[in-house]
């Protein structure tokens, strides 16, 4: 608003004065401070420049003539008074921003290349060791239709209840015992021995042979029932096997010979095996039997002094159907104080008028307490 009332010359003068004052202020600031212009300086307060202009003007108004204009004379006296209030002072703590000094360029260090190391650990090889433990099966599997061997001793002539006169011819298959002898007995109705012979086959000990032999006899009557028996012994006199056949003896007449009924072994022992050692006070016997009569089957454990250490009996029915033998299983208790070799025997007694053992089979085993 103030500048609008000034004339152009006055405005120019006022502008020059302001520029001059600004230059003086800048020079004063530069001299009074040693800081570079580049640094920032916080000043307080801000200087205020007050200018007081005194203008004295004398105007003499003159009537402007119509013909010739008269330019009035103006006398202007400018008394510039500059009052600087207050004097600018630098106060406060200057904030100095450090100049960045270029240093050496940073050295780029390559990161180490990570090379993964794979350690292969060999797993231990597992070696499987199979330990074979022999287990004794107390109940062996028995074939329902076994094929039993022939008799250890077998009389093939004469057959059961053949009528014979003296002497008659006998045919048999035998395996002589340890002593090499084959014992022949012809027993009468009152258990008397009619004929007893020891046939010497020591040259064929423990070997199977066929032989024929003439058997002579003498009876008090015309007809008599008798039993013809063959047996073999081991080295201590125990019976290994016995087989027999019942005959009809005639004082007069002709022979009537029948064929043998059965030529298979009557008793088969499946367990225990020959010469096996048994311990625990009980012998389990498994096997097959074809009974020769209705009497029970007798089991015995006989030591070398012919003492019976254990025995048992079992009634075995005759085989049925297609079976030639009947399976059986039995336990025989025993008592021993140490290692004892024994002979396990299976036998049947006569069911007729003539007493005695009619069939016997055996094998050797050993007993432990």
C-alpha positions in Angstrom: 0.0 0.0 0.0 2.8 2.4 0.8 4.7 1.7 -2.5 1.6 2.6 -4.5 1.8 6.2 -3.4 5.4 6.6 -4.4 6.6 7.8 -7.7 8.9 5.7 -9.9 12.0 7.6 -9.0 11.3 7.2 -5.4 10.7 3.5 -5.9 14.1 3.1 -7.6 15.9 4.9 -4.9 14.2 2.9 -2.2 15.2 -0.4 -4.0 18.9 0.6 -4.3 19.0 1.5 -0.6 17.5 -1.9 0.3 20.0 -3.8 -1.9 22.9 -1.9 -0.3 21.7 -2.7 3.2 21.4 -6.4 2.3 24.9 -6.4 1.0 26.2 -4.8 4.2 24.4 -7.4 6.2 25.8 -10.3 4.2 29.4 -8.9 4.5 29.0 -8.5 8.2 27.8 -12.0 8.6 30.7 -13.3 6.5 33.3 -11.4 8.4 32.0 -12.2 11.8 32.0 -16.0 11.3 34.7 -18.3 10.2 32.3 -21.0 9.1 32.0 -21.9 5.5 29.0 -20.8 3.7 28.2 -24.4 3.0 27.4 -25.0 6.7 23.9 -24.3 8.0 23.7 -21.6 10.6 20.7 -21.2 12.8 20.2 -17.5 13.7 17.7 -16.1 16.1 16.0 -13.7 16.0 15.5 -12.6 12.4 16.7 -9.0 11.8 13.9 -6.6 11.0 14.9 -3.6 8.9 12.7 -0.5 9.5 13.0 2.3 6.9 11.7 5.8 7.8 11.3 8.1 4.9 10.8 11.8 5.4 9.5 13.5 2.3 9.0 17.2 2.2 7.2 18.5 -0.8 6.1 22.0 -1.7 3.5 22.2 -4.4 2.5 25.6 -5.7 -0.7 25.1 -7.6 -0.9 27.1 -10.8 -3.8 27.6 -13.0 -3.0 25.8 -16.1 -3.5 28.1 -19.0 -5.3 27.1 -21.9 -2.5 27.7 -24.4 0.7 27.0 -22.7 1.0 24.4 -20.0 3.2 25.2 -17.1 4.9 22.3 -15.4 5.0 22.8 -11.6 8.3 22.7 -9.9 8.7 20.1 -7.2 11.4 20.1 -4.7 11.8 16.7 -2.9 14.1 16.2 0.0 14.7 12.6 0.8 16.2 12.0 4.2 16.6 8.3 4.5 16.9 7.2 8.0 17.8 3.5 8.3 17.4 2.1 11.7 18.6 -1.5 12.1 17.0 -3.0 15.1 18.1 -5.2 16.5 21.7 -6.0 15.5 21.7 -9.6 14.2 23.5 -11.9 16.4 24.5 -15.5 15.9 23.2 -17.6 18.7 22.8 -21.3 19.2 25.1 -24.2 18.5 25.8 -24.6 14.8 24.9 -27.9 13.4 27.9 -29.1 11.5 27.3 -31.7 8.9 30.7 -33.5 8.3 31.9 -33.5 4.8 32.1 -36.8 3.3 35.7 -37.7 2.5 36.2 -39.9 -0.3 38.3 -42.8 0.8 39.5 -45.9 -1.1 36.8 -47.7 -2.8 35.6 -50.8 -0.9 37.2 -54.0 -2.0 34.6 -56.5 -3.0 35.4 -59.9 -1.5 33.8 -62.8 -3.1 31.9 -65.0 -0.7 33.5 -68.4 -0.4 31.9 -71.0 -2.6 30.3 -73.5 -0.3 31.2 -76.9 -1.5 29.0 -79.4 0.4 31.0 -82.3 1.6 28.9 -85.5 1.7 30.4 -88.1 4.0 29.1 -91.5 3.1 29.1 -93.6 6.2 29.0 -97.3 5.4 26.3 -99.0 7.3 27.5 -102.2 8.9 26.6 -105.3 7.1 24.3 -107.4 9.1 25.4 -111.0 9.0 22.5 -113.3 9.9 23.8 -116.4 11.6 21.3 -119.2 11.7 21.8 -121.5 14.6 20.2 -124.8 14.0 18.9 -126.3 17.2 17.9 -129.9 17.0 14.5 -130.4 18.5 13.3 -133.9 19.4 9.8 -134.5 18.3 8.2 -136.7 20.9 5.3 -137.6 18.7 6.6 -138.6 15.3 4.3 -138.6 12.3 3.2 -142.1 11.4 2.2 -143.1 7.9 -1.4 -144.3 7.9 -0.6 -147.1 5.5 3.0 -148.1 6.3 5.0 -150.7 4.5 6.5 -152.7 7.4 9.5 -154.9 6.9 9.6 -158.6 7.0 10.0 -160.5 10.2 13.4 -160.4 11.9 12.7 -164.1 12.3 10.2 -165.8 10.0 8.9 -169.4 9.7 7.6 -169.9 6.2 7.0 -173.6 6.6 5.0 -175.2 8.2 2.2 -172.7 8.6 -0.3 -172.2 11.4 -2.0 -175.5 12.6 -0.2 -177.6 10.1 -0.4 -181.4 10.7 3.0 -182.9 10.7 4.6 -186.2 11.5 8.2 -186.8 12.7 10.5 -185.7 11.2 9.1 -182.7 9.4 10.9 -180.1 7.3 11.1 -176.6 8.5 12.0 -173.5 6.4 12.9 -170.2 8.0 14.6 -166.8 7.6 16.8 -165.8 10.5 19.4 -163.3 11.6 21.7 -165.0 14.0 22.3 -163.0 17.2 25.6 -161.8 18.6 26.5 -165.3 19.6 25.8 -166.6 16.1 23.2 -169.2 17.4 19.6 -169.8 16.5 17.5 -171.5 19.2 14.7 -173.9 18.2 12.1 -175.1 20.7 9.2 -177.5 20.2 7.0 -177.2 23.3 4.1 -179.6 24.2 0.7 -179.0 25.7 1.9 -179.3 29.3 4.7 -176.8 28.6 7.3 -179.6 28.5 10.1 -179.2 26.0 9.6 -181.9 23.3 12.7 -180.7 21.2 15.3 -178.2 22.0 18.2 -177.3 19.6 20.8 -174.6 19.3 21.7 -174.2 15.6 25.2 -172.9 15.0 25.4 -170.1 12.4 28.3 -168.2 13.9 29.7 -167.8 10.4 26.6 -165.7 9.6 26.3 -163.7 12.9 24.1 -160.7 12.5 23.4 -161.6 8.8 20.1 -162.7 7.3 20.0 -166.3 6.0 17.5 -168.8 4.8 17.8 -172.3 6.1 16.0 -175.6 6.2 16.1 -178.1 9.0 14.6 -181.5 9.9 12.8 -181.5 13.2 12.2 -184.8 14.9 9.9 -185.4 17.8 8.2 -188.1 19.9 4.9 -187.8 21.6 3.1 -190.2 24.0 -0.2 -190.1 22.3 -1.5 -190.1 18.7 -2.1 -186.3 18.5 -0.8 -183.4 20.4 -0.8 -179.7 20.0 2.7 -178.1 20.2 4.4 -174.7 19.5 7.4 -174.4 17.3 9.5 -171.4 18.3 12.7 -169.7 17.0 14.7 -167.1 18.9 18.0 -165.3 18.8 20.0 -163.7 21.8 22.4 -160.8 22.1 25.8 -161.1 23.7 24.5 -161.0 27.3 21.7 -163.6 26.7 18.7 -161.2 26.3 16.2 -162.1 23.6 16.5 -160.0 20.5 13.5 -161.6 18.7 11.1 -164.5 19.0 8.6 -165.9 16.5 6.5 -169.0 16.8 3.7 -171.1 15.1 1.2 -173.6 16.6 1.3 -177.1 15.1 -0.6 -180.4 15.4 1.7 -183.3 16.0 0.7 -186.7 14.6 2.1 -190.1 15.6 0.7 -191.6 12.4 -0.8 -190.3 9.2 0.2 -187.8 6.5 1.5 -184.3 6.7 -1.0 -181.5 5.9 1.1 -178.3 5.7 -0.6 -174.8 5.4 1.0 -171.7 4.1 2.1 -168.9 6.6 -0.6 -166.3 7.4 1.4 -163.1 7.8 5.1 -162.8 7.1 5.5 -159.1 8.2 7.1 -157.8 11.3 4.3 -157.7 14.0 5.8 -154.8 16.1 7.4 -151.7 14.7 9.2 -149.1 16.9 9.2 -145.6 15.4 10.5 -143.9 18.6 12.9 -144.0 20.3 15.5 -144.6 17.6 18.0 -147.4 18.0 20.8 -146.6 20.5 19.2 -143.3 21.4 19.8 -141.9 25.0 16.7 -141.1 27.0 16.6 -139.1 30.2 14.0 -137.8 32.5 12.7 -141.0 34.1 10.1 -141.8 31.3 10.5 -143.4 27.9 7.9 -142.5 25.3 7.4 -145.3 22.8 5.6 -144.7 19.5 5.1 -147.4 16.9 2.8 -149.8 15.1 1.6 -153.2 16.0 -0.2 -156.1 14.5 -1.3 -158.1 17.5 -1.0 -161.9 17.2 -3.7 -162.6 19.7 -6.1 -160.8 22.1 -3.6 -160.5 24.9 -2.1 -157.0 25.7 1.3 -155.9 24.4 4.0 -155.9 27.1 6.7 -153.3 27.1 9.9 -153.8 29.2 13.3 -152.1 29.8 15.9 -154.9 30.5 19.4 -154.0 31.5 22.5 -156.1 30.8 22.0 -158.1 34.0 18.5 -159.0 32.7 16.9 -156.9 35.3 13.6 -155.3 34.3 14.0 -151.5 35.1 10.6 -150.5 33.8 7.5 -152.1 32.2 4.0 -151.2 30.9 1.2 -152.9 29.1 -1.3 -151.8 26.4 -4.2 -153.4 24.8 -4.0 -152.8 21.1 -6.9 -153.6 18.7 -6.3 -155.4 15.5 -5.8 -153.1 12.4 -8.9 -152.1 10.4 -9.6 -151.1 6.9 -6.6 -150.9 4.7 -4.2 -150.7 7.6 -1.8 -153.5 8.2 -0.8 -152.3 11.7 -2.4 -150.2 14.4 -0.6 -147.1 15.7 0.1 -146.9 19.4 1.9 -144.6 21.9 2.8 -145.4 25.5 5.1 -144.1 28.3 7.3 -146.4 30.4 8.6 -145.1 33.7 12.1 -146.1 34.9 14.6 -145.4 37.6 18.4 -145.5 37.1 21.3 -143.9 38.9 23.6 -143.4 35.9 24.1 -144.2 32.3 22.5 -147.6 31.7 22.3 -149.5 28.4 19.0 -151.4 28.2 17.0 -153.4 25.6 13.5 -152.2 24.9 11.3 -155.2 24.2 7.7 -155.6 23.0 6.1 -159.0 23.4 2.8 -160.8 23.7 2.1 -163.9 25.7 0.2 -167.0 24.5 -3.6 -167.0 24.6 -3.9 -170.8 24.2 -3.1 -173.9 26.3 0.6 -173.6 25.9 2.0 -170.7 28.0 5.0 -168.5 27.1 6.0 -165.7 24.8 4.8 -166.1 21.2 6.2 -162.9 19.6 8.9 -160.5 20.6 10.8 -157.6 19.0 13.4 -155.3 20.6 16.0 -152.6 20.1 18.7 -151.2 22.3 18.6 -147.7 23.9 20.4 -146.0 26.8 18.9 -144.5 29.9 20.0 -141.5 31.9 18.5 -140.4 35.3 
